[in-house]
Amino acid sequence: MHAGLNEFLDEQAKGLAELVENARKARVAAARRAALESAGRIKALNGRVRGLARSGVRLTSISQGAAQRLIELQEEIVTAALTDAAARLQRIADTESLRDLARGQTEVLQSARQRIVEDMSRALTILRRAARDARGVVAPAAPTKTVRRKPSTRRAARSKVATPASRAKRKVRKTKTVRRRR
């Protein structure tokens, strides 16, 4: 009996040793599989990273171009303002009466107002163009996913079949809101 018990224990020990060995091999195999899958995902990211880098370069180019155009516009605005100021001073020096001076000032104010409107329009055009170009760069890089959500419990409750009691409640609510509006 003692020999039978030892054989049984030896078999159980061998069985446990095999289970441990199989579990160890399974863990190693699982770790290898996970490493291979991770490597594949990382390799797949290379294309995305390149695309993001290119779009970053394009965005930088767009913003730099917009900034350059805005600076050029600002330079034109300042030059025009200085030219107008010099012309106004020249007119003031050439006027013979106060009436001529007042007429000149109204003309200057009207032309300044028109110039400001045109300059604002040009600045907005520059900014709109930059925004459009930026959207063109960003839009393809960001895939749109439609996320389906479960309908809320309120919707589910609303979509139930109306009972005669609920219809009566709705009628009462409608008449109350109509009365309040009056």
PECOR-V840684 format. One record per helix or strand of 3 or more residues. SS is the DSSP state (H for helix, E for strand). FROM is the first residue (numbers start at 0). LEN is the number of residues. Records with the same first field share a line. If there is no record, write none. Layout:
SS: FROM-LEN / FROM-LEN
//
This chain:
H: 1-93 / 97-44 / 152-6 / 163-18
//
